[in-house]
Amino acid sequence: MLWKLFEDRGGIKVAEEFLKTYFHFYQYKEVDTKEFIRFTEYYFDEELDSFFKKYNIFK
């Protein structure tokens, strides 16, 4: 699922930058699905409801 998200937005470089940013922001913290979706939408600056609903991951 995540690879599809990255692939549609630029591939491996985008994936590396996203994961690096995510790791630094949430290091030593617990993150639930809702927070992951919130961060992902903020990072990519777009609404991703349809993407996550396609994989049965709801807000």
Secondary structure as a PSIPRED ss2 file (coil, helix, strand):
# PSIPRED VFORMAT (PSIPRED V4.0)

   1 M C   1.000  0.000  0.000
   2 L H   0.000  1.000  0.000
   3 W H   0.000  1.000  0.000
   4 K H   0.000  1.000  0.000
   5 L H   0.000  1.000  0.000
   6 F H   0.000  1.000  0.000
   7 E H   0.000  1.000  0.000
   8 D C   1.000  0.000  0.000
   9 R C   1.000  0.000  0.000
  10 G C   1.000  0.000  0.000
  11 G C   1.000  0.000  0.000
  12 I H   0.000  1.000  0.000
  13 K H   0.000  1.000  0.000
  14 V H   0.000  1.000  0.000
  15 A H   0.000  1.000  0.000
  16 E H   0.000  1.000  0.000
  17 E H   0.000  1.000  0.000
  18 F H   0.000  1.000  0.000
  19 L H   0.000  1.000  0.000
  20 K H   0.000  1.000  0.000
  21 T H   0.000  1.000  0.000
  22 Y H   0.000  1.000  0.000
  23 F H   0.000  1.000  0.000
  24 H H   0.000  1.000  0.000
  25 F H   0.000  1.000  0.000
  26 Y H   0.000  1.000  0.000
  27 Q C   1.000  0.000  0.000
  28 Y C   1.000  0.000  0.000
  29 K C   1.000  0.000  0.000
  30 E C   1.000  0.000  0.000
  31 V C   1.000  0.000  0.000
  32 D C   1.000  0.000  0.000
  33 T H   0.000  1.000  0.000
  34 K H   0.000  1.000  0.000
  35 E H   0.000  1.000  0.000
  36 F H   0.000  1.000  0.000
  37 I H   0.000  1.000  0.000
  38 R H   0.000  1.000  0.000
  39 F H   0.000  1.000  0.000
  40 T H   0.000  1.000  0.000
  41 E H   0.000  1.000  0.000
  42 Y H   0.000  1.000  0.000
  43 Y H   0.000  1.000  0.000
  44 F H   0.000  1.000  0.000
  45 D C   1.000  0.000  0.000
  46 E C   1.000  0.000  0.000
  47 E C   1.000  0.000  0.000
  48 L C   1.000  0.000  0.000
  49 D H   0.000  1.000  0.000
  50 S H   0.000  1.000  0.000
  51 F H   0.000  1.000  0.000
  52 F H   0.000  1.000  0.000
  53 K H   0.000  1.000  0.000
  54 K H   0.000  1.000  0.000
  55 Y C   1.000  0.000  0.000
  56 N C   1.000  0.000  0.000
  57 I C   1.000  0.000  0.000
  58 F C   1.000  0.000  0.000
  59 K C   1.000  0.000  0.000
